[in-house]
Amino acid sequence: MAAEDEQLYVRVDGYKVLLQDLEAVRQIIQNINEASEVLSQVREVKEKSIDTIYENVDRLNEKLEDIEIEMPEVEGAVATYNPPEDDSQTDRIDDSVQELHSELESLQSELSGLGDQ
């Protein structure tokens, strides 16, 4: 008999347990790969969301500036009769614009912090 034709058989006790362990390792690796893909997708969505927020904050800032420019000046205006509701409404609008501008600046600061993460 030639050396090429000889075969050696080895019996491995507990081979079923070994096969189960190998299958468990394969499943763990598959779980890690799936989790990695999900994290990659989450990172991509996060980056797109942050970009969208920045774009919308910029648009909001531009609109608030437009509103502020178009807002009539109350100080130094020629004395004309305005019903009391108009003065209080103008004051509320001015306060609202200033409040929105402050909130916008706060949001921009928060977004800068998110972008650094």
Secondary structure, 3 states (H helix, E strand, C coil): CCCCCCCCCCCCCCHHHHHHHHHHHHHHHHHHHHHHHHHHHHHHHHHHHHHHHHHHHHHHHHHHHHHHHHCCCCCCCCCCCCCHHHHHHHHHHHHHHHHHHHHHHHHHHHHHHHHHC
